[in-house]
Structures are given as structure tokens and as C-alpha cells.
Amino acid sequence: MNVGENIRRLRVDKKITQSELAEIVGISQAMLCQIERGTKNPSLQIGKEISDALGCTIDELLCEDTDDDKPADPNQTTKGA
């Protein structure tokens, strides 16, 4: 996932619209749309505002992998446990 996809996922999980998040952060809804689509990258300041509004860290916005994307640990078994 890229930054925009992470922002969108977190925003949707919190049931916040693009317009609401954009207003909280102080950017236009069109700018937030571009960030979520990956055509624009947020500045560090905007990234911080977005992470604060979504209740996460900047690292969570930047994270390439989520637990869902990671392959299962081949050493961990569930059968016969």
C-alpha cells in the first residue's frame, strides 16, 4: 500500500468522509482525493495533520505492508496445536 491507500483505508475505517477529513486538516477535498489516489504526496505538515485526525502515527501512513499483506509465518502451525 502507498500513503494515499493507507489514508483512505484508515479514513474509511473511522467512517470519516473525504470532505470531513479535508476540513479537519485544512485542505481541499480535491487535494485529499489526489493524495488518496497517489497523484499527490502530502507535505510532512499535512501528513502530521492527517495522522492526528485519524488517530494514528505518521509511520502507519507510510507503512508499505499491513498484517493482511504479510505472508504467514511458515514456522507457525495451527494444525494439531
C-alpha positions in Angstrom: 0.0 0.0 0.0 1.1 3.6 -0.6 0.5 6.6 1.6 -2.8 7.5 -0.1 -4.2 4.0 0.2 -3.3 3.9 3.9 -5.0 7.3 4.4 -8.1 6.1 2.6 -8.3 2.8 4.5 -7.9 4.5 7.9 -10.4 7.2 6.9 -13.0 4.7 5.8 -12.4 2.6 8.9 -13.2 5.6 11.1 -16.2 6.4 8.9 -15.0 9.9 8.0 -15.8 11.3 4.6 -13.1 13.0 2.4 -14.8 16.3 2.9 -14.8 15.9 6.7 -11.1 14.9 6.8 -10.1 17.7 4.4 -11.9 20.3 6.6 -10.2 19.0 9.8 -6.8 19.1 8.1 -7.3 22.4 6.4 -7.0 21.3 2.8 -9.5 21.0 -0.1 -11.4 17.8 -0.7 -9.9 17.7 -4.2 -6.4 17.8 -2.7 -7.3 14.9 -0.3 -8.7 13.0 -3.3 -5.4 13.4 -5.1 -3.4 12.3 -2.1 -5.6 9.2 -1.7 -5.3 8.4 -5.4 -1.5 8.7 -5.2 -1.2 11.6 -7.7 0.0 14.0 -5.0 2.1 13.4 -1.9 1.2 15.2 1.3 3.8 17.5 2.9 5.2 16.5 6.2 2.9 19.0 7.9 -0.2 17.8 6.1 0.8 14.2 6.8 1.1 15.0 10.5 -2.3 16.7 10.5 -3.9 13.7 8.7 -2.3 11.3 11.2 -3.5 13.3 14.1 -7.0 13.5 12.7 -7.1 9.7 12.0 -5.6 8.9 15.4 -2.5 7.1 14.0 1.2 7.7 13.6 2.9 9.0 10.5 4.7 5.7 10.4 1.3 4.0 9.9 0.6 6.3 7.0 4.0 5.4 5.4 3.9 1.7 6.1 4.1 -0.4 2.9 2.9 -3.6 4.5 -0.1 -4.3 6.7 -0.6 -7.6 8.6 -3.1 -8.7 5.9 -0.4 -8.3 3.2 2.3 -10.2 5.0 2.8 -13.9 4.3 2.0 -16.3 7.1 4.9 -17.5 9.2 5.9 -20.9 7.8 7.2 -21.9 11.3 3.8 -21.3 12.9 1.3 -24.1 12.6 -2.4 -24.2 13.5 -2.9 -27.9 12.9 -2.5 -30.3 15.9 -2.0 -27.4 18.3 
